Amino acid sequence: MQRRSFLKTSSFAALAASAGIARAQIVPPFKREPRIAIGGIASECSSYSRIRARLENFNILRGDEILNDERFTFLKRYDVPFLPTLVANAGSGGPIARDAYDTLKTEYLGRLRALLPLDGVYLSMHGAMYVEGMNDAEGDWYEATRQVVGPDCILSASYDLHGNISQRIVDNLDAITAYRTAPHVDRVENTMRATDMLTHCLRYGIRPGIVWATIPVGLAGEQSSTEWDPGRRLWSDLSEYNRQAGVLDVSQLVGYVWADEPRSAASVVVTGTDPALQARIAAELAKRYWDARAAFKFGSPTGTIEETIAMAVAAKTQPVVISDSGDNPGGGGNADQSLFLQAIQKAGVKNVLIGGMTDKPATDACYAAGVGKTIAITVGGTLDPVESSPVRVNATVRYLAPVTDSKEREAVIEFDGITMTLSSKRRAYHAAEAFRALKLEPTAFKIVVLKCGYLNPTMKPLANPHLMALSPGAIDQDIPNIANKHRVPTYPWVKELQYSPRPYRSTRFART
């Protein structure tokens, strides 16, 4: 036994040693330690929302807070340090107030200047930011970054699958990569591709560039999940294209359809050192995506609010999970609409869980009353009283989350056979764990209404079945009928649109 254990240990030790030698021989050391900064700003902003993201709505990491945050612990795997600036994240919601954006941009650029000279910058982004009075906010951020760091610094960005691309973006970045899954389960892999490209290029003295093909198609994320075709097919082989010499990354983006601006569209972006090959790949994938445009569909049965409630009542199984898709805070919805509550009350349905109502006054009233108390409150319509009206209920407080910060308050109330979660701020109640943390078991209810689109991986296996209500809101899924004032001609608004891919080569190639 001891001998077998020794041999096994020795074998692993020998393999580890040989791997270390191979790495030393194959991967050369940096000629000098590069100076690489990290920064960024991320928000998914519906231009159809009346609420605004202000400075207090951002989670802001500064300096070493970035390196110590769990999202960026992967940076410690590199043999060079990353120099932190500022990373701001407002999640999904309405447009960003211009003064908030300007304040964050000014601070970021100041921190960036303090680190000069720089060889590279990793930008942690989303790609669907919309700032009041501005088109192409990410392009503005990159252009300002480029002006500070100079023409020779390599800029590499990581994107959400639902980001929008523009010529301004492509002409200021050197490398870009995006999620390949929706729901997004490849966050770490995506960010590591961006930093791997950056460090690889600096180690080997490579000067990459981007070729971009825009695709004039506007789709909801709920139609383009990679869990079913055609999304599954269109994203399944992207990594194979990366194996070609001269290609560093191939990414395909659905875009963010609820930002009514010229760059809002699907796209293919190819990072590499062979612009002719990159253009061929971009054209091939863009044409493939375009040809599949009419095949994208929702992954669950859909209907109006009233129709999905009727289907759920008629079902012999539980829980029937219904997505209140137009009010999904994870995609930019307000999370305060009461339309579903009103419809459920009108139908007289009982044993219902409604998850995710944002209402600070109602939540605070629950904390003031205490568990077990019955109080008269109004719920809904506090963030956008134009889109939704409050509903008066006599509710019993069933649970109060133990928090020290009043902004993090969550309450559970019960009234008329309905259980509802309330929160002081907009947050996603998409995962089963979000309810279990509030002492609620989703499977105990006949109907569960979630302010979401497609289901979180932890909720999906519980749904029996899942229905999607095409409810109104800031991210209305009725794409052909939402306002379209600033977009270029795009499908499905223009049904008979003619399109042939015309890949665009970044001007950054000219510097080599």
Buried (B, 14 or more C-beta within 10 A) or exposed (E): EEEEEEEEEEEEEEEEEEEEEEEEEEEEEEEEEBBBBBBBBBBBBBBBBBBBBEBEBBEBBBEEEBBEBEBBEEBEEBEBEBBBBBBBBBBBBBBBBBEBBEBBBEBBBEBBEEBEEBBBBBBBBBBBBBBBEBBBBBBBBBBBBBEBBEEEBBBBBBBBBBBBBBBBBBBBBBBBBBBBBBBBEBEEBBBBBBBBBBBBBBBEEBEBBBBBBBBBBBBBBBBBBBBBBBBEEBBEEBEEBBEBEBBBBBBBBBBBBBBBBBBBBBBBBBBBBBBEBBBBBBBBBBBBBBEBBEEBBBBBEBBEBBBBBBBBBEBEEBBBBBBBBBBBBBBBBBBBBBBBBBBBBEBEBEEBBBBBBBBBBBBBBBBEBEEEEEBEBBBBBBBBEEBBEBBEBEBBBBBBBEEEEEEEBBBBBBBBEBBBBBBBBBBBBBBBEBBEEBEBEBEEBBBBBBBBBBBBEBBBEBBBBBBBBBBBBBBBBEBEEBEBEEBEEBBBBBEEBEBEBEBBBBEBBEEE
